[in-house]
Amino acid sequence: MTTDNLDALVKQLAGAKKYRAIGISEDTVRDILITELERQPNEKAAIQSAKRKLHEVMALYLGDPDYERAVHELEAAFATDKATAGETNAVKATCAQLMAIHDSTRERLPLLDTFYAQIFAVTGTPETVLDIACALNPLAIPWMGLPENAQFYAYDIHQQRVDFLNAYFTLQGIGGGAFNRDILVQYPVESGDVAFLLKEIHRMEKRRKGIVLPLLDALEVRWIVLSSPTKSRTGRRTMKDTYQQQVQGLLADRDWSITEIEFENELIYCVDKNAHE
């Protein structure tokens, strides 16, 4: 396949109605397509396989709010709290309502009062956070107890989501920003104290086996906070052992210290990259 043909096909797949609306990163489409062209016996099979991979990677089935409306709701919530001497009740309530729309953050809602406190008891409270493949997780900032000078960098491949998060960061008054970046193609250049990669490893490895470890090596942080689900998306199957073995196998060749924290629906791995330096 020529470069021109590849470029045209990338634009065709990225321009599909369901992806065009959310602003998919063409880097993602190109990376998946090139991989499938190498793996599949012919171009037709590669295109069909790439479409299946894109469906899994974009994960539109996990749920997204109406982002334009969500910004207005957050603006109203911040205004309400500002009028009541800086309380965060309205902001927390609105963030929780929005997080309830996405499967991953909805499962974490009952844990928020202790979730980050338990993690930061291991890692220390970070001044700079990198949130990898973040989805709506940055909406949990009000529960994190970060310092006033904190920097928060978030990375996602949905442009609509990125635009929404940047509006939210402005309202929140936190430094950093959100970026439309496929971090499996272009690793983050920002450094920090803690990087989150929550409930994404098993999905990333479906995209291409062995793709995650080079990312973890490249992250310029001391701590990486990984997690995996303990149940299937439907809740019908127990997945703890399967995903735990996947994570442990992934990290087996690295001299990193791992502290596990188990919640009802999520197993956390606090990985200290500098433990033995």
WOTAWO-V781071 format. One line per field, one symbol per residue. phi: phi as a letter, one per 40 degrees, with the letter a starting at -180 (. if undefined). burial: # if it has 24 or more other ideal C-beta (glycine too) atoms within 12 Angstrom, else .. A space follows every 50 residues. Layout:
# WOTAWO-V781071
phi: ???
burial: ???
This chain:
# WOTAWO-V781071
phi: .cccccdccdcccccddccdccgcccdccccccccccccccacccccccc ccccdcccfccchaccccccccccdccccccccbfgcbccccccdccccc cbdcccccdccdcbdccccccccgcccbbbbcfcfbddccddccgccccc bbbbbabbcdccccccccccccgbchibbcacccbbcdccbacbbcbbfb dccccccacgccddccccccacbbbcaaccbcdcgcbcbdcccccccccc cdcbcbcbbcbbbcbabcbcbccbdbc
burial: .....#..##..##....#..################........##.## #.##.#####.#.##.#..##.##..##..#......#.##########. #########.##..##.###.##..#####################...# ###################.##.#.##########.##.#.######### ########..###.##.##.##########........##..##.##..# #..#.#.#.##.#.#########....
